[in-house]
């Protein structure tokens, strides 16, 4: 089944139903306290009174993630398979979904793939994800699926090319042109608080290892809005540049390729996403989410061949 882009744009605009118990937050809290039995009870009680609503399905996806975190793989897979089927049933029945279904379906696919990989079936997991990527091409979960493919298969492979035809800051060079230098790719978004929090870590890293050959590029993309509500590409580009100069100036005149295709190619459904390439352009780190200085410096020293005490 292929879901059209228009339907998914409607899905993105969906909001949690007003009123009633917040089943998603209840289940997330129970999972955070490692009480899967309580989370399951909350879902069963909600479903008995309200049915398989988008919120209930999203809550079930969080239960799948909770079971995965607890290393209860059979249980996680059971919840993931049920979440996926309920999501598809709802989409078939209504012709559209809401943000809860986007979240739930993406999580269900992710959990099933991770369970396969944990069981030693990494190739099966990648094949499954590639099949799902074909099915959901053009939807908001495509980047999330690509992220999981990259997590399982990109390490040790040549880095995908970056489109550097549009940029902010210093003019970026194609990755092929800077082989011989390790490169840290820092995918960020203008609205991302965690991205801003990563700036002093990256600035410290570049102050020490930039002189030793490390390059930094910060791809970003348009998201269709600004803080003031302007939605034109020109207005958003100007807004991103103001954000870049205000919050990212400690990174110097970091080249910022501006292209959504880069995010799709690298599966950046999470910001920040950090990708470290060695001197030959091979991916040595693919990490959705923020990293500490200690975590990053260990990886950078490895690709630079630096030994000795932590700097």
N, C-alpha and C positions, 0 to 999 in steps of 0.2 A: 504494500500500500504506500503511495506517495502523497504526502500532504502538501498542498500548495502554499506558497509563500503568503498569499493574502489571508488565508485562514489563520496562519500562525501570527501574523501581525495583529489580528483580532485577539488571538490567544494571549499575546504579550500584554495587551491592554486590560486583560481581565483582572479583577481585584478579588480578594477574599470576601466571601459573603458577609454582609453586615449582620451583626447580632449573633446570638447563639454562642455556645462554648467554642473557644479557640482550640480545636482538637490538634492542630499542627504543633502549637507551642506546648500543649500538655504532653504530647508524645515525645517531642524533642527534650523536654525537661526530664521525663522518665528515663529516656535513653542516656542522657548525660549523667544521671545518677546510677546507671548500670542496672536499672530495673526494667528489663524487657517484659516481664510478666505484667507489670502495671501498664506499660505502653500498649501491650496487646489487649488488655482489658479495656482501656480507654477507647481503643478503636472499635472493638466489638460493641461496646455500649453505644457509642456514637452511631455506628452503622445500623444498629437495631432501631434507632429512633429516626435517623435522617436519611439512611440509605447510602449508596456509594456515590457521595458527592465528590467534587474535585478536591475539597479540603480533606475528606477522609482518605482519598487515594494518595494525596501528598503525604499525609501522616503515615500511611503504610510504607511509603518509600523511605521515610526517616527511620522507621522500624527496621527496614532492610539494612540501612546503613549502620544502625545501632548494633544489629546482630553481627554484621561484618566486623565492626570494631571490636566486638567481644570474641571474635574468631569462632563464632558459631556458624560455620559456612553453610551447612545444609539448611539451617533456619533462614539465614540471609537470602539464599537462593530461592527458597520457597516464597518469601515475601516479595522478592524482586520479580519473579515470574508472575505472581498474582497482580502486582502493581502494573506491570506492563500490559497484561490482558485487560484489566479494568480501565486503564487509560485509553487503550485502543477501542474498547467497547463504547466508552463514552464519546470518543471522537466520531465513531461511526454513527452513533445514535443522534448526536446533536449537530454534527458537521463542523463544530468548533469547540474549543476548550477555553481555559483561562490559564493564568500564570501558574496555578497549582498543578495543572496537568503537564505543562512544559517542564516544571521542576520534577514532578513524579516520574515521568517517562524517561527523562535524561538520567535520573538516579537509578531507575530500574535496570537500564541498559548497562550503566557503569558497574553496578554491584554484580550483575551476572558475569560480566567480563572479568572482574577482579576475583570472583570465586573460581572461575575456570583457571586463571593464572596461578592462584594460590594452590590449586590442586595439581600444578605441574603441567597444565594444558595451555601454555602460553600461545602456541600457534593457533589453537582452536579459539582462544580468546580474541586474538587479532583478526582471525577470519570472521568471527561473529561480529566484531565491531565494524569491520569493513562492509559487511552485508547491511548492518543497520545504518551506516553512513550513506549507503546508496539509497536505502529506503526513505531516509529522512533528509535527503539533500535539500538545501534551501530553507530548512526550518531552523528555529533558534537552538535546537539541541545538536545541530551538526558540528559546531565548534567543540562542544563538550565531548562528543564521540571522537572527534579527531584528537582531542587532548589525550584521551585514554589510549588511542592507538599509539600516539607518540610516547606515552609513558611506558608502554610495553615494547616498543620496537625502535624508537629513534636513537637511543643511546648507542654509540658506536657506528652510526651511519652518517653519511655526508649531510650537512645542514641544508634544508631547503633554501632556495634563493629568496632574497628579499626584493620586492619592488621598491626601487629608490627614485622613481620618476617624480614624486612629489615629496617635499620635505620641509621641515622647519629647522632653524639652527644652522650648523655647519652642513655643507653638502655631503651626504653619505656616499661612500664608495660601495659598489657591489661586493658581496662577500668574497666572490672569486678573485677580486682585485687586491684583497688584503690578506690572502693566505700567506703564512709565515708569521702572522701575529695571532695570538689567542684573542678571541672576541667574546665579550659578554653582551648578550642581547637582553634588554630590559623593556618588556612590553608593559605599557602603562596606559591609564585612562584619565581624562581630565577630572572625573568625578571621584577618583579612587583615593580614599584616605590612606590605605595601606601602601599605595605607591609613594605618596608623599613621605610616609614614615621610613621608606627604604632609602630615601635620598642621602641622609648623612652616612649610612652604611656604605653606599656605593661611592660617595665622595672620599671617604677614608680609604676604601679599597683602591680607588684610582690614584690617590695621592702617593700611595706606596708602590703600586704595581703598574700604573700607567707608564712611568719612566722605564720600566722593565719590559715594555712591549704590549701590555694589555690594552686592547681597544674597547670602547663602550659605544653601543648604539641603542637608541631608545624608541623603537617603533610604537606608534599609536595610530588611532583611527577616529573618524567621525562617528558620533553616536546619535546624531539627529536632534540634539537639543543643547542649550546652554543654561547656565544658572538664571539668566534673565528671561529665558523662554524663547529666545531667537532660534530658528530652526534651519535657516539657509546654510548651505555648505560654506559660503564665504564668511558669514557671521561666526559660525562655529570654529572655523579655522583661525580667525582672529582671536577668538576667545581662548582656544587651546594655546596659542602663542603667548597670550598674556599669562596663562597659568604656568606655562613652561618657564617664562622669565621670572615669575614671582616665586615659584616653589622649587624649581629645578635648577636654579642658577648655580648652586654648589657643584653641579656636574659640568660646569663650564659651558661651552657651546656644543653640547652633545648633539650629534646628528640625530634627527628625529624623522625617519621615514613615515609618511602619512598615507596609509593605504589599508583598507579593510581586508584585502586579499592576503596580506602578511599574517593577520590574525587568524584567518581561516586556515591558511597553510600550516601554521604552527599550532592550531587548535587552542587558541588562547581564550577560553571561556572564563578563565580566572585571571584577575589582575591583582598584583603584578604576576607575570610569568617570567622566570629567569632561565636563559639558555646559554650555556658556556660551550664554546667551540675551541678546539685545540688549534695548533699552528697549521694543520693540514685541512682545516675546515670540517672536522669530524665532531659531532655532538658528544660531549662528555658529561653534560648535566642538562637535564630537562626538568624544571621544577615549577609547577603551578603554585603560586602563593609566595608570601614573603619569606626571606631567609635572614638569619642573623649574620653578623660579621664573621663569627667563628665558623659557621657553616660554609659561608662563601669563600673565605680565605683559604680554607683547606683545599677546596676544589681548584681555586686559582693557582695556588702554589703547585698543585699536582700537574696542571697543564703547562706551567712555566718551567717546571723542573727545579723549583726552589726548595732547598732544604734548610733545616735549622729552626730556631725558635719562631713562634708566631709573631708577626709584626703588628 
